Amino acid sequence: MIESYEFGKMIINGESYTKDLIVYPQRIEPEWWRKSGHELRLVDVKEVVKEKPDTIIVGTGFNAGLKVLPETEDYILSKGIRLIVEDTKKAVKTYNELSPKEKVIGLFHLTC
């Protein structure tokens, strides 16, 4: 469960993260960076999709600065994975609601 989020900072299980991250059901990938900083490209989600989650939640940042490219969205959906794209504050709430019930992976941009 994600305990809190504010611009540039997320707390999970008492640990503070100040860089973008991926939250898997059993682990966290800190310091996540994309091939192109504010675009979520296909190459950025290949490993996440291999985990076969029910849902991928993308937190696009405090002011929704991260954009999910159409081909990335199409690829995720073609694998039968639900995709939810929201600003990070909303995405954290959605993640906390869904993660106890299904396999969810959260990709979180913490700034912009």
MITORPA-20658 format. One record per residue: residue in three letters; x negated, y negated, z of N, C-alpha, C, O in turn; residue number from 1. Coordinates in steps of 0.1 Angstrom, whole numbers, padded with zeros to 4 digits, always signed. Layout:
N
{residu=ALA | neast=X | nnorth=Y | nup=Z | caeast=X | canorth=Y | caup=Z | ceast=X | cnorth=Y | cup=Z | oeast=X | onorth=Y | oup=Z | num=NUM}
...
***
This chain:
112
{residu=MET | neast=-0008 | nnorth=+0012 | nup=+0000 | caeast=+0000 | canorth=+0000 | caup=+0000 | ceast=-0009 | cnorth=-0013 | cup=+0000 | oeast=-0019 | onorth=-0013 | oup=+0007 | num=1}
{residu=ILE | neast=-0004 | nnorth=-0022 | nup=-0008 | caeast=-0012 | canorth=-0035 | caup=-0008 | ceast=-0006 | cnorth=-0044 | cup=+0003 | oeast=+0006 | onorth=-0046 | oup=+0003 | num=2}
{residu=GLU | neast=-0015 | nnorth=-0048 | nup=+0012 | caeast=-0010 | canorth=-0055 | caup=+0023 | ceast=-0007 | cnorth=-0070 | cup=+0020 | oeast=+0003 | onorth=-0076 | oup=+0025 | num=3}
{residu=SER | neast=-0016 | nnorth=-0076 | nup=+0012 | caeast=-0013 | canorth=-0090 | caup=+0008 | ceast=-0021 | cnorth=-0094 | cup=-0004 | oeast=-0030 | onorth=-0088 | oup=-0008 | num=4}
{residu=TYR | neast=-0016 | nnorth=-0105 | nup=-0010 | caeast=-0022 | canorth=-0111 | caup=-0022 | ceast=-0020 | cnorth=-0126 | cup=-0021 | oeast=-0010 | onorth=-0131 | oup=-0018 | num=5}
{residu=GLU | neast=-0031 | nnorth=-0133 | nup=-0024 | caeast=-0031 | canorth=-0147 | caup=-0026 | ceast=-0041 | cnorth=-0150 | cup=-0037 | oeast=-0049 | onorth=-0141 | oup=-0040 | num=6}
{residu=PHE | neast=-0041 | nnorth=-0162 | nup=-0042 | caeast=-0050 | canorth=-0165 | caup=-0054 | ceast=-0064 | cnorth=-0160 | cup=-0050 | oeast=-0071 | onorth=-0165 | oup=-0041 | num=7}
{residu=GLY | neast=-0069 | nnorth=-0151 | nup=-0059 | caeast=-0083 | canorth=-0147 | caup=-0057 | ceast=-0086 | cnorth=-0137 | cup=-0047 | oeast=-0098 | onorth=-0133 | oup=-0044 | num=8}
{residu=LYS | neast=-0076 | nnorth=-0131 | nup=-0040 | caeast=-0079 | canorth=-0122 | caup=-0029 | ceast=-0067 | cnorth=-0112 | cup=-0027 | oeast=-0055 | onorth=-0116 | oup=-0026 | num=9}
{residu=MET | neast=-0070 | nnorth=-0100 | nup=-0025 | caeast=-0061 | canorth=-0089 | caup=-0023 | ceast=-0066 | cnorth=-0081 | cup=-0011 | oeast=-0078 | onorth=-0078 | oup=-0011 | num=10}
{residu=ILE | neast=-0057 | nnorth=-0077 | nup=-0002 | caeast=-0061 | canorth=-0068 | caup=+0009 | ceast=-0053 | cnorth=-0055 | cup=+0008 | oeast=-0041 | onorth=-0055 | oup=+0007 | num=11}
{residu=ILE | neast=-0061 | nnorth=-0044 | nup=+0008 | caeast=-0056 | canorth=-0031 | caup=+0007 | ceast=-0062 | cnorth=-0022 | cup=+0018 | oeast=-0074 | onorth=-0021 | oup=+0018 | num=12}
{residu=ASN | neast=-0054 | nnorth=-0016 | nup=+0026 | caeast=-0059 | canorth=-0008 | caup=+0037 | ceast=-0069 | cnorth=-0015 | cup=+0045 | oeast=-0079 | onorth=-0009 | oup=+0049 | num=13}
{residu=GLY | neast=-0067 | nnorth=-0028 | nup=+0048 | caeast=-0076 | canorth=-0036 | caup=+0056 | ceast=-0089 | cnorth=-0041 | cup=+0049 | oeast=-0096 | onorth=-0048 | oup=+0055 | num=14}
{residu=GLU | neast=-0091 | nnorth=-0037 | nup=+0037 | caeast=-0102 | canorth=-0041 | caup=+0029 | ceast=-0099 | cnorth=-0052 | cup=+0020 | oeast=-0089 | onorth=-0052 | oup=+0013 | num=15}
{residu=SER | neast=-0107 | nnorth=-0062 | nup=+0020 | caeast=-0105 | canorth=-0074 | caup=+0011 | ceast=-0112 | cnorth=-0073 | cup=-0002 | oeast=-0124 | onorth=-0069 | oup=-0003 | num=16}
{residu=TYR | neast=-0105 | nnorth=-0076 | nup=-0013 | caeast=-0110 | canorth=-0076 | caup=-0026 | ceast=-0109 | cnorth=-0090 | cup=-0032 | oeast=-0099 | onorth=-0096 | oup=-0031 | num=17}
{residu=THR | neast=-0120 | nnorth=-0095 | nup=-0039 | caeast=-0120 | canorth=-0108 | caup=-0044 | ceast=-0122 | cnorth=-0108 | cup=-0059 | oeast=-0124 | onorth=-0119 | oup=-0066 | num=18}
{residu=LYS | neast=-0123 | nnorth=-0096 | nup=-0065 | caeast=-0124 | canorth=-0095 | caup=-0080 | ceast=-0113 | cnorth=-0086 | cup=-0085 | oeast=-0107 | onorth=-0079 | oup=-0077 | num=19}
{residu=ASP | neast=-0110 | nnorth=-0087 | nup=-0098 | caeast=-0099 | canorth=-0079 | caup=-0104 | ceast=-0102 | cnorth=-0065 | cup=-0101 | oeast=-0113 | onorth=-0060 | oup=-0100 | num=20}
{residu=LEU | neast=-0091 | nnorth=-0057 | nup=-0100 | caeast=-0093 | canorth=-0043 | caup=-0096 | ceast=-0082 | cnorth=-0034 | cup=-0102 | oeast=-0071 | onorth=-0039 | oup=-0106 | num=21}
{residu=ILE | neast=-0084 | nnorth=-0021 | nup=-0102 | caeast=-0074 | canorth=-0011 | caup=-0106 | ceast=-0072 | cnorth=-0003 | cup=-0093 | oeast=-0081 | onorth=+0002 | oup=-0087 | num=22}
{residu=VAL | neast=-0059 | nnorth=-0001 | nup=-0090 | caeast=-0055 | canorth=+0007 | caup=-0079 | ceast=-0049 | cnorth=+0020 | cup=-0084 | oeast=-0037 | onorth=+0020 | oup=-0089 | num=23}
{residu=TYR | neast=-0056 | nnorth=+0031 | nup=-0082 | caeast=-0051 | canorth=+0044 | caup=-0086 | ceast=-0045 | cnorth=+0050 | cup=-0073 | oeast=-0046 | onorth=+0045 | oup=-0062 | num=24}
{residu=PRO | neast=-0037 | nnorth=+0061 | nup=-0075 | caeast=-0031 | canorth=+0067 | caup=-0063 | ceast=-0041 | cnorth=+0071 | cup=-0052 | oeast=-0038 | onorth=+0070 | oup=-0040 | num=25}
{residu=GLN | neast=-0053 | nnorth=+0075 | nup=-0056 | caeast=-0062 | canorth=+0081 | caup=-0046 | ceast=-0075 | cnorth=+0072 | cup=-0045 | oeast=-0084 | onorth=+0076 | oup=-0037 | num=26}
{residu=ARG | neast=-0076 | nnorth=+0062 | nup=-0053 | caeast=-0089 | canorth=+0054 | caup=-0052 | ceast=-0087 | cnorth=+0040 | cup=-0058 | oeast=-0076 | onorth=+0037 | oup=-0064 | num=27}
{residu=ILE | neast=-0097 | nnorth=+0032 | nup=-0056 | caeast=-0096 | canorth=+0018 | caup=-0061 | ceast=-0109 | cnorth=+0016 | cup=-0069 | oeast=-0120 | onorth=+0019 | oup=-0065 | num=28}
{residu=GLU | neast=-0107 | nnorth=+0010 | nup=-0081 | caeast=-0118 | canorth=+0006 | caup=-0089 | ceast=-0120 | cnorth=-0009 | cup=-0087 | oeast=-0113 | onorth=-0017 | oup=-0094 | num=29}
{residu=PRO | neast=-0129 | nnorth=-0013 | nup=-0079 | caeast=-0132 | canorth=-0027 | caup=-0077 | ceast=-0139 | cnorth=-0033 | cup=-0088 | oeast=-0146 | onorth=-0026 | oup=-0096 | num=30}
{residu=GLU | neast=-0139 | nnorth=-0046 | nup=-0089 | caeast=-0146 | canorth=-0054 | caup=-0099 | ceast=-0143 | cnorth=-0049 | cup=-0113 | oeast=-0152 | onorth=-0048 | oup=-0121 | num=31}
{residu=TRP | neast=-0130 | nnorth=-0048 | nup=-0116 | caeast=-0126 | canorth=-0044 | caup=-0129 | ceast=-0127 | cnorth=-0056 | cup=-0139 | oeast=-0123 | onorth=-0067 | oup=-0135 | num=32}
{residu=TRP | neast=-0133 | nnorth=-0053 | nup=-0150 | caeast=-0134 | canorth=-0064 | caup=-0160 | ceast=-0130 | cnorth=-0058 | cup=-0174 | oeast=-0132 | onorth=-0047 | oup=-0177 | num=33}
{residu=ARG | neast=-0124 | nnorth=-0067 | nup=-0181 | caeast=-0119 | canorth=-0063 | caup=-0195 | ceast=-0129 | cnorth=-0067 | cup=-0205 | oeast=-0137 | onorth=-0076 | oup=-0203 | num=34}
{residu=LYS | neast=-0128 | nnorth=-0061 | nup=-0217 | caeast=-0136 | canorth=-0064 | caup=-0228 | ceast=-0135 | cnorth=-0079 | cup=-0232 | oeast=-0145 | onorth=-0085 | oup=-0235 | num=35}
{residu=SER | neast=-0123 | nnorth=-0084 | nup=-0231 | caeast=-0121 | canorth=-0098 | caup=-0234 | ceast=-0114 | cnorth=-0103 | cup=-0222 | oeast=-0102 | onorth=-0100 | oup=-0220 | num=36}
{residu=GLY | neast=-0120 | nnorth=-0112 | nup=-0214 | caeast=-0115 | canorth=-0116 | caup=-0201 | ceast=-0101 | cnorth=-0117 | cup=-0198 | oeast=-0096 | onorth=-0112 | oup=-0188 | num=37}
{residu=HIS | neast=-0093 | nnorth=-0124 | nup=-0207 | caeast=-0079 | canorth=-0127 | caup=-0204 | ceast=-0070 | cnorth=-0120 | cup=-0214 | oeast=-0058 | onorth=-0125 | oup=-0216 | num=38}
{residu=GLU | neast=-0075 | nnorth=-0110 | nup=-0220 | caeast=-0066 | canorth=-0101 | caup=-0229 | ceast=-0068 | cnorth=-0087 | cup=-0225 | oeast=-0079 | onorth=-0082 | oup=-0223 | num=39}
{residu=LEU | neast=-0057 | nnorth=-0080 | nup=-0223 | caeast=-0057 | canorth=-0066 | caup=-0220 | ceast=-0057 | cnorth=-0058 | cup=-0233 | oeast=-0046 | onorth=-0058 | oup=-0240 | num=40}
{residu=ARG | neast=-0068 | nnorth=-0052 | nup=-0237 | caeast=-0069 | canorth=-0045 | caup=-0250 | ceast=-0068 | cnorth=-0030 | cup=-0248 | oeast=-0069 | onorth=-0025 | oup=-0236 | num=41}
{residu=LEU | neast=-0067 | nnorth=-0024 | nup=-0259 | caeast=-0065 | canorth=-0009 | caup=-0259 | ceast=-0077 | cnorth=-0002 | cup=-0251 | oeast=-0075 | onorth=+0007 | oup=-0243 | num=42}
{residu=VAL | neast=-0089 | nnorth=-0007 | nup=-0254 | caeast=-0101 | canorth=-0001 | caup=-0248 | ceast=-0101 | cnorth=-0002 | cup=-0232 | oeast=-0107 | onorth=+0006 | oup=-0225 | num=43}
{residu=ASP | neast=-0094 | nnorth=-0012 | nup=-0227 | caeast=-0093 | canorth=-0015 | caup=-0213 | ceast=-0084 | cnorth=-0005 | cup=-0206 | oeast=-0085 | onorth=-0004 | oup=-0194 | num=44}
{residu=VAL | neast=-0075 | nnorth=+0002 | nup=-0213 | caeast=-0065 | canorth=+0010 | caup=-0206 | ceast=-0067 | cnorth=+0025 | cup=-0209 | oeast=-0060 | onorth=+0034 | oup=-0204 | num=45}
{residu=LYS | neast=-0076 | nnorth=+0029 | nup=-0218 | caeast=-0078 | canorth=+0043 | caup=-0222 | ceast=-0080 | cnorth=+0052 | cup=-0210 | oeast=-0074 | onorth=+0063 | oup=-0209 | num=46}
{residu=GLU | neast=-0089 | nnorth=+0048 | nup=-0201 | caeast=-0091 | canorth=+0057 | caup=-0189 | ceast=-0079 | cnorth=+0058 | cup=-0180 | oeast=-0076 | onorth=+0068 | oup=-0174 | num=47}
{residu=VAL | neast=-0072 | nnorth=+0047 | nup=-0179 | caeast=-0060 | canorth=+0046 | caup=-0170 | ceast=-0050 | cnorth=+0055 | cup=-0176 | oeast=-0043 | onorth=+0063 | oup=-0168 | num=48}
{residu=VAL | neast=-0048 | nnorth=+0055 | nup=-0189 | caeast=-0038 | canorth=+0063 | caup=-0195 | ceast=-0041 | cnorth=+0078 | cup=-0194 | oeast=-0032 | onorth=+0087 | oup=-0192 | num=49}
{residu=LYS | neast=-0054 | nnorth=+0082 | nup=-0194 | caeast=-0058 | canorth=+0096 | caup=-0192 | ceast=-0054 | cnorth=+0101 | cup=-0178 | oeast=-0052 | onorth=+0114 | oup=-0177 | num=50}
{residu=GLU | neast=-0051 | nnorth=+0093 | nup=-0169 | caeast=-0047 | canorth=+0097 | caup=-0155 | ceast=-0032 | cnorth=+0101 | cup=-0155 | oeast=-0027 | onorth=+0107 | oup=-0146 | num=51}
{residu=LYS | neast=-0025 | nnorth=+0099 | nup=-0167 | caeast=-0011 | canorth=+0102 | caup=-0168 | ceast=-0001 | cnorth=+0097 | cup=-0157 | oeast=+0006 | onorth=+0105 | oup=-0151 | num=52}
{residu=PRO | neast=-0002 | nnorth=+0084 | nup=-0155 | caeast=+0008 | canorth=+0079 | caup=-0145 | ceast=+0022 | cnorth=+0078 | cup=-0151 | oeast=+0024 | onorth=+0079 | oup=-0163 | num=53}
{residu=ASP | neast=+0031 | nnorth=+0078 | nup=-0142 | caeast=+0045 | canorth=+0075 | caup=-0146 | ceast=+0047 | cnorth=+0061 | cup=-0150 | oeast=+0054 | onorth=+0058 | oup=-0160 | num=54}
{residu=THR | neast=+0040 | nnorth=+0052 | nup=-0143 | caeast=+0041 | canorth=+0037 | caup=-0145 | ceast=+0027 | cnorth=+0031 | cup=-0144 | oeast=+0019 | onorth=+0034 | oup=-0135 | num=55}
{residu=ILE | neast=+0025 | nnorth=+0021 | nup=-0153 | caeast=+0014 | canorth=+0012 | caup=-0152 | ceast=+0019 | cnorth=-0002 | cup=-0149 | oeast=+0028 | onorth=-0007 | oup=-0157 | num=56}
{residu=ILE | neast=+0014 | nnorth=-0008 | nup=-0139 | caeast=+0019 | canorth=-0021 | caup=-0135 | ceast=+0007 | cnorth=-0031 | cup=-0138 | oeast=-0004 | onorth=-0028 | oup=-0133 | num=57}
{residu=VAL | neast=+0009 | nnorth=-0041 | nup=-0146 | caeast=-0002 | canorth=-0051 | caup=-0148 | ceast=+0002 | cnorth=-0064 | cup=-0141 | oeast=+0012 | onorth=-0070 | oup=-0144 | num=58}
{residu=GLY | neast=-0007 | nnorth=-0068 | nup=-0132 | caeast=-0005 | canorth=-0081 | caup=-0126 | ceast=-0014 | cnorth=-0090 | cup=-0134 | oeast=-0026 | onorth=-0090 | oup=-0134 | num=59}
{residu=THR | neast=-0007 | nnorth=-0100 | nup=-0140 | caeast=-0013 | canorth=-0109 | caup=-0150 | ceast=-0020 | cnorth=-0121 | cup=-0144 | oeast=-0025 | onorth=-0130 | oup=-0151 | num=60}
{residu=GLY | neast=-0020 | nnorth=-0122 | nup=-0130 | caeast=-0027 | canorth=-0133 | caup=-0124 | ceast=-0017 | cnorth=-0142 | cup=-0117 | oeast=-0005 | onorth=-0140 | oup=-0118 | num=61}
{residu=PHE | neast=-0022 | nnorth=-0151 | nup=-0109 | caeast=-0014 | canorth=-0161 | caup=-0101 | ceast=-0005 | cnorth=-0169 | cup=-0110 | oeast=+0006 | onorth=-0171 | oup=-0107 | num=62}
{residu=ASN | neast=-0011 | nnorth=-0173 | nup=-0122 | caeast=-0003 | canorth=-0181 | caup=-0131 | ceast=-0001 | cnorth=-0174 | cup=-0145 | oeast=+0001 | onorth=-0180 | oup=-0155 | num=63}
{residu=ALA | neast=-0002 | nnorth=-0160 | nup=-0144 | caeast=+0001 | canorth=-0152 | caup=-0156 | ceast=-0009 | cnorth=-0155 | cup=-0167 | oeast=-0005 | onorth=-0155 | oup=-0179 | num=64}
{residu=GLY | neast=-0022 | nnorth=-0156 | nup=-0164 | caeast=-0032 | canorth=-0160 | caup=-0174 | ceast=-0036 | cnorth=-0148 | cup=-0183 | oeast=-0042 | onorth=-0150 | oup=-0193 | num=65}
{residu=LEU | neast=-0034 | nnorth=-0136 | nup=-0178 | caeast=-0038 | canorth=-0124 | caup=-0185 | ceast=-0027 | cnorth=-0120 | cup=-0195 | oeast=-0016 | onorth=-0118 | oup=-0191 | num=66}
{residu=LYS | neast=-0031 | nnorth=-0118 | nup=-0207 | caeast=-0021 | canorth=-0114 | caup=-0218 | ceast=-0023 | cnorth=-0099 | cup=-0222 | oeast=-0034 | onorth=-0095 | oup=-0224 | num=67}
{residu=VAL | neast=-0012 | nnorth=-0092 | nup=-0222 | caeast=-0012 | canorth=-0078 | caup=-0227 | ceast=-0010 | cnorth=-0078 | cup=-0242 | oeast=+0001 | onorth=-0083 | oup=-0247 | num=68}
{residu=LEU | neast=-0020 | nnorth=-0074 | nup=-0250 | caeast=-0018 | canorth=-0074 | caup=-0264 | ceast=-0008 | cnorth=-0064 | cup=-0269 | oeast=-0006 | onorth=-0053 | oup=-0263 | num=69}
{residu=PRO | neast=+0000 | nnorth=-0067 | nup=-0280 | caeast=+0010 | canorth=-0058 | caup=-0284 | ceast=+0006 | cnorth=-0044 | cup=-0287 | oeast=+0013 | onorth=-0034 | oup=-0284 | num=70}
{residu=GLU | neast=-0006 | nnorth=-0042 | nup=-0293 | caeast=-0011 | canorth=-0029 | caup=-0296 | ceast=-0014 | cnorth=-0021 | cup=-0283 | oeast=-0013 | onorth=-0008 | oup=-0282 | num=71}
{residu=THR | neast=-0018 | nnorth=-0028 | nup=-0272 | caeast=-0020 | canorth=-0021 | caup=-0259 | ceast=-0007 | cnorth=-0017 | cup=-0253 | oeast=-0005 | onorth=-0005 | oup=-0249 | num=72}
{residu=GLU | neast=+0003 | nnorth=-0025 | nup=-0254 | caeast=+0017 | canorth=-0022 | caup=-0249 | ceast=+0022 | cnorth=-0010 | cup=-0257 | oeast=+0027 | onorth=-0001 | oup=-0251 | num=73}
{residu=ASP | neast=+0021 | nnorth=-0010 | nup=-0270 | caeast=+0026 | canorth=+0000 | caup=-0278 | ceast=+0019 | cnorth=+0014 | cup=-0275 | oeast=+0026 | onorth=+0024 | oup=-0274 | num=74}
{residu=TYR | neast=+0006 | nnorth=+0013 | nup=-0273 | caeast=-0001 | canorth=+0026 | caup=-0270 | ceast=+0004 | cnorth=+0032 | cup=-0257 | oeast=+0006 | onorth=+0044 | oup=-0256 | num=75}
{residu=ILE | neast=+0005 | nnorth=+0023 | nup=-0246 | caeast=+0009 | canorth=+0028 | caup=-0233 | ceast=+0023 | cnorth=+0034 | cup=-0234 | oeast=+0026 | onorth=+0046 | oup=-0230 | num=76}
{residu=LEU | neast=+0032 | nnorth=+0027 | nup=-0241 | caeast=+0046 | canorth=+0032 | caup=-0242 | ceast=+0046 | cnorth=+0045 | cup=-0251 | oeast=+0055 | onorth=+0054 | oup=-0248 | num=77}
{residu=SER | neast=+0038 | nnorth=+0046 | nup=-0261 | caeast=+0037 | canorth=+0058 | caup=-0269 | ceast=+0033 | cnorth=+0071 | cup=-0262 | oeast=+0036 | onorth=+0082 | oup=-0266 | num=78}
{residu=LYS | neast=+0027 | nnorth=+0069 | nup=-0250 | caeast=+0023 | canorth=+0080 | caup=-0242 | ceast=+0033 | cnorth=+0084 | cup=-0232 | oeast=+0031 | onorth=+0092 | oup=-0223 | num=79}
{residu=GLY | neast=+0045 | nnorth=+0077 | nup=-0233 | caeast=+0056 | canorth=+0080 | caup=-0223 | ceast=+0054 | cnorth=+0074 | cup=-0210 | oeast=+0060 | onorth=+0079 | oup=-0200 | num=80}
{residu=ILE | neast=+0046 | nnorth=+0064 | nup=-0209 | caeast=+0043 | canorth=+0057 | caup=-0196 | ceast=+0051 | cnorth=+0044 | cup=-0196 | oeast=+0051 | onorth=+0036 | oup=-0205 | num=81}
{residu=ARG | neast=+0058 | nnorth=+0042 | nup=-0185 | caeast=+0065 | canorth=+0029 | caup=-0183 | ceast=+0055 | cnorth=+0018 | cup=-0181 | oeast=+0045 | onorth=+0020 | oup=-0173 | num=82}
{residu=LEU | neast=+0057 | nnorth=+0007 | nup=-0186 | caeast=+0048 | canorth=-0005 | caup=-0184 | ceast=+0056 | cnorth=-0016 | cup=-0178 | oeast=+0066 | onorth=-0020 | oup=-0184 | num=83}
{residu=ILE | neast=+0051 | nnorth=-0022 | nup=-0168 | caeast=+0056 | canorth=-0033 | caup=-0161 | ceast=+0046 | cnorth=-0044 | cup=-0161 | oeast=+0035 | onorth=-0042 | oup=-0156 | num=84}
{residu=VAL | neast=+0049 | nnorth=-0056 | nup=-0167 | caeast=+0039 | canorth=-0067 | caup=-0167 | ceast=+0046 | cnorth=-0079 | cup=-0160 | oeast=+0056 | onorth=-0084 | oup=-0164 | num=85}
{residu=GLU | neast=+0039 | nnorth=-0083 | nup=-0149 | caeast=+0044 | canorth=-0094 | caup=-0141 | ceast=+0033 | cnorth=-0102 | cup=-0136 | oeast=+0021 | onorth=-0098 | oup=-0136 | num=86}
{residu=ASP | neast=+0035 | nnorth=-0115 | nup=-0131 | caeast=+0025 | canorth=-0122 | caup=-0124 | ceast=+0021 | cnorth=-0114 | cup=-0112 | oeast=+0029 | onorth=-0106 | oup=-0107 | num=87}
{residu=THR | neast=+0009 | nnorth=-0115 | nup=-0107 | caeast=+0003 | canorth=-0106 | caup=-0097 | ceast=+0011 | cnorth=-0106 | cup=-0084 | oeast=+0013 | onorth=-0096 | oup=-0078 | num=88}
{residu=LYS | neast=+0017 | nnorth=-0117 | nup=-0080 | caeast=+0025 | canorth=-0117 | caup=-0068 | ceast=+0037 | cnorth=-0108 | cup=-0069 | oeast=+0040 | onorth=-0100 | oup=-0060 | num=89}
{residu=LYS | neast=+0044 | nnorth=-0109 | nup=-0081 | caeast=+0056 | canorth=-0100 | caup=-0083 | ceast=+0051 | cnorth=-0085 | cup=-0085 | oeast=+0057 | onorth=-0076 | oup=-0080 | num=90}
{residu=ALA | neast=+0040 | nnorth=-0084 | nup=-0092 | caeast=+0034 | canorth=-0070 | caup=-0095 | ceast=+0031 | cnorth=-0063 | cup=-0082 | oeast=+0033 | onorth=-0051 | oup=-0081 | num=91}
{residu=VAL | neast=+0025 | nnorth=-0070 | nup=-0072 | caeast=+0022 | canorth=-0064 | caup=-0059 | ceast=+0035 | cnorth=-0059 | cup=-0053 | oeast=+0035 | onorth=-0048 | oup=-0047 | num=92}
{residu=LYS | neast=+0045 | nnorth=-0067 | nup=-0053 | caeast=+0058 | canorth=-0063 | caup=-0047 | ceast=+0063 | cnorth=-0050 | cup=-0054 | oeast=+0068 | onorth=-0041 | oup=-0048 | num=93}
{residu=THR | neast=+0063 | nnorth=-0050 | nup=-0067 | caeast=+0068 | canorth=-0039 | caup=-0075 | ceast=+0059 | cnorth=-0027 | cup=-0072 | oeast=+0065 | onorth=-0016 | oup=-0071 | num=94}
{residu=TYR | neast=+0046 | nnorth=-0028 | nup=-0072 | caeast=+0037 | canorth=-0017 | caup=-0069 | ceast=+0041 | cnorth=-0011 | cup=-0055 | oeast=+0042 | onorth=+0001 | oup=-0054 | num=95}
{residu=ASN | neast=+0043 | nnorth=-0019 | nup=-0045 | caeast=+0046 | canorth=-0014 | caup=-0032 | ceast=+0059 | cnorth=-0007 | cup=-0031 | oeast=+0061 | onorth=+0002 | oup=-0024 | num=96}
{residu=GLU | neast=+0069 | nnorth=-0011 | nup=-0040 | caeast=+0082 | canorth=-0005 | caup=-0040 | ceast=+0081 | cnorth=+0009 | cup=-0047 | oeast=+0087 | onorth=+0018 | oup=-0043 | num=97}
{residu=LEU | neast=+0074 | nnorth=+0009 | nup=-0058 | caeast=+0074 | canorth=+0022 | caup=-0066 | ceast=+0063 | cnorth=+0032 | cup=-0062 | oeast=+0066 | onorth=+0044 | oup=-0064 | num=98}
{residu=SER | neast=+0052 | nnorth=+0028 | nup=-0057 | caeast=+0041 | canorth=+0037 | caup=-0055 | ceast=+0044 | cnorth=+0049 | cup=-0045 | oeast=+0039 | onorth=+0060 | oup=-0046 | num=99}
{residu=PRO | neast=+0053 | nnorth=+0047 | nup=-0035 | caeast=+0056 | canorth=+0058 | caup=-0027 | ceast=+0065 | cnorth=+0069 | cup=-0034 | oeast=+0066 | onorth=+0080 | oup=-0029 | num=100}
{residu=LYS | neast=+0071 | nnorth=+0065 | nup=-0045 | caeast=+0081 | canorth=+0074 | caup=-0051 | ceast=+0076 | cnorth=+0080 | cup=-0064 | oeast=+0081 | onorth=+0090 | oup=-0069 | num=101}
{residu=GLU | neast=+0066 | nnorth=+0074 | nup=-0070 | caeast=+0061 | canorth=+0080 | caup=-0083 | ceast=+0046 | cnorth=+0077 | cup=-0084 | oeast=+0040 | onorth=+0069 | oup=-0077 | num=102}
{residu=LYS | neast=+0040 | nnorth=+0082 | nup=-0095 | caeast=+0026 | canorth=+0080 | caup=-0097 | ceast=+0024 | cnorth=+0067 | cup=-0105 | oeast=+0028 | onorth=+0066 | oup=-0116 | num=103}
{residu=VAL | neast=+0019 | nnorth=+0057 | nup=-0098 | caeast=+0017 | canorth=+0043 | caup=-0103 | ceast=+0002 | cnorth=+0040 | cup=-0103 | oeast=-0005 | onorth=+0043 | oup=-0093 | num=104}
{residu=ILE | neast=-0002 | nnorth=+0033 | nup=-0113 | caeast=-0015 | canorth=+0027 | caup=-0113 | ceast=-0013 | cnorth=+0012 | cup=-0116 | oeast=-0006 | onorth=+0008 | oup=-0125 | num=105}
{residu=GLY | neast=-0020 | nnorth=+0004 | nup=-0107 | caeast=-0019 | canorth=-0010 | caup=-0108 | ceast=-0032 | cnorth=-0017 | cup=-0113 | oeast=-0042 | onorth=-0014 | oup=-0108 | num=106}
{residu=LEU | neast=-0030 | nnorth=-0025 | nup=-0123 | caeast=-0042 | canorth=-0033 | caup=-0129 | ceast=-0039 | cnorth=-0047 | cup=-0125 | oeast=-0030 | onorth=-0053 | oup=-0130 | num=107}
{residu=PHE | neast=-0048 | nnorth=-0053 | nup=-0116 | caeast=-0045 | canorth=-0066 | caup=-0111 | ceast=-0056 | cnorth=-0076 | cup=-0114 | oeast=-0068 | onorth=-0074 | oup=-0111 | num=108}
{residu=HIS | neast=-0051 | nnorth=-0087 | nup=-0120 | caeast=-0059 | canorth=-0099 | caup=-0122 | ceast=-0057 | cnorth=-0108 | cup=-0110 | oeast=-0045 | onorth=-0111 | oup=-0108 | num=109}
{residu=LEU | neast=-0067 | nnorth=-0112 | nup=-0103 | caeast=-0064 | canorth=-0119 | caup=-0091 | ceast=-0064 | cnorth=-0134 | cup=-0092 | oeast=-0059 | onorth=-0141 | oup=-0082 | num=110}
{residu=THR | neast=-0070 | nnorth=-0140 | nup=-0102 | caeast=-0070 | canorth=-0154 | caup=-0104 | ceast=-0061 | cnorth=-0158 | cup=-0115 | oeast=-0051 | onorth=-0151 | oup=-0119 | num=111}
{residu=CYS | neast=-0063 | nnorth=-0170 | nup=-0121 | caeast=-0055 | canorth=-0175 | caup=-0133 | ceast=-0041 | cnorth=-0172 | cup=-0132 | oeast=-0033 | onorth=-0176 | oup=-0141 | num=112}
***
